[in-house]
Amino acid sequence: MTTGIWILGDRLTIKQLSLQNNQAQKQQTPVIFIESSNYVQQRPYHQQKLVLVWSAMRHFAAELKADNWQVTYKIAADFITPLQDWIAANKITNLQITNPCDRPFLKLIKSLDLDCEITFLPDNHFLWNKDEFITWANSRQRLLMEDFYREGRKRFNILMDGKKPIGGKWNYDKDNRKPPKKNLQTPPSLSFEPDAITQEVIDWVKQEKFSHYGKIEPFNWAVTRQQSQQVLTYFIQESLPQFGTYQDAMIAGEYTMWHSLISPYLNLGLLEPMEVIDAVETAYYQQELPLNSVEGFIRQVMGWREYMHGIYHYQDENYSQNNWFDHHQPLPKFFWDASKTEMNCLRQTLTQVEETAYGHHIQRLMVLSNFALIAGISPQEIENWFHSAFIDAYDWVMQTNVIGMGQFADGGVLASKPYAASANYINKMSDYCGNCQYKKSDRTGERACPFNFFYWDFLHRHRDRLQSLGRMNLVLSHFKRISETELEQISSLAQKWWENQPLS
Ligand code: SF4
C-alpha cells in the first residue's frame, strides 16, 4: 500500500494528522498541493486573498520539501487531472486528506473519480472537535455563545482561579465599548514586503485576471508560520493592552486600530488557536495587562471562533438557504465599488476592504451587515459578497457569521435578536457621520440618513415577527411616538432609494 497526502489550502500545518502519522516515512510519502484556477473563479475573490492562500501554500510546500517530504506542487485548471496523474505516477493506493472544514469542498472531493481509496482524517485544528460540540449542544436547551465560552474556559483552564473566573467575572464587555476619542494614537500594523515567491504569485494573479475585485498591492500580509508568529507577538506587545477598550470603535482612515489581524493565519492553519490563547494568557500574568483586553480577545478565539465552527457543523447544509425575514433585494453595486456610494460609513469601510481585504468585527457587523439587513438584501447575496471580499473568509466562517449573526436569517439559532441599528449607533462608535452628506439625526426629509429610514422601515415591516422575539419590545415601543404619516414617508424613502440604486 502506498499512502499519498493531499494538503488542502487552508490546512498549512505540520500538526495535521496526515503529516504527523507519516512523519517517520516522509521521504517515501508523496505529498501534493494543487492550485486550481477554475475553483477560485466560482466567486470574485479579493485579489489579496488569492495571493495570500497561494503564497502561503507555496511557502509551506517549500518548507516540507526542505524537510525531505516528497512534494509535488501543481498549478492547474482543476483538481482532478493533477490528482489522477500523481496517483498513477506514484502508484498511490490510499489518499489521506484532512477532513475539509467547508461542506462544499468535502462534496467536491467526494465527487472526484480517483483510482484509489480516500481516507479523511479528523481536523485537529480546533479546540472542540465536531463530536464534542454536538455533545455539548445536545445537552443544552439554548445554544448561547456565552454558555459555550464559559464551558471552554473551564474545560481548558484559561483565565481561571480554581472554579471561578479570574477577576470574578466571565465577561468584561461593558468596559470594551468605548467610543473613539479624538487624537487616539494607534500602533502601525506589522507589514511584510513580498518575497520572491509572493511576488511571483502577485504577478500570476495580475496576469491571469482571476478576479477584478480589490487592490492587489500593496500586499502586506504574512505568508508563513514564522511571520504569523511575529504578528502574534507584535499584537501582544503593541496592541493588546489597549485592544479591549476601543475594540468596537471605528475611525476613518484607521484600518486596523488595536486589532490583532491574526484571523487569516488561524484560518489557514499557520497559527494554532491554543498557542494564541496561551501566549495571550501568559502575557496577562507576566505583564499585568488589563483583564478587559485579555478576556475580550480570548473570548473572540476561544468563544466566537470555536462556537461558529461548532454551529456550522451542528446545522445541516440547508442552513445556508435560511431567510427568516424573506429578504430578496439584490446587492447594490457599491459593495463592489466603494466610490459609488455617498454614505460615508459605507464608503470608508468598503474602501478599506478594497484596499486590504480586511475590516474589523464592528465594521463588518454594524456597518456592512447591518445595512444589508435593514435594507432587506438577500442573505445569500450578502453572504457571497462577504465570502468573496474578506481575507479570512471561508464557508464555515461566513455561513454562521453572516447568515446567522449578521442577517438573523436562521431565526435565532445563533443570536437572540437581530443586530439592527440606525445612524445613532454608527455616530456613537465612529467619526464617519461628521463628514457625510446625509443627516445622522433625520429619518425623513431630503437628506435623511438611509440607515435611519431603513432601520425604521425594517422594524415596521417585521413588527409582528420581531414582537415574537420578546427582546425587541423596548425598541418597538418607540412606534407609539411615530405617526402614520411619518411611517408612510419612511416607507416611501426606502422604496425610492431602491428605485435609484444601480445593482450588481
Ligand atoms: Fe452613515 Fe448615515 Fe452616518 Fe452618513 S449619516 S455616515 S450614512 S450613518
Residues whose N, C-alpha, C, O or C-beta is under 5 A from the ligand:
A	BS01	SF4	M343 N344 C345 A423 I426 Y432 C433 C436 Y438 K439 K440 C449 F451
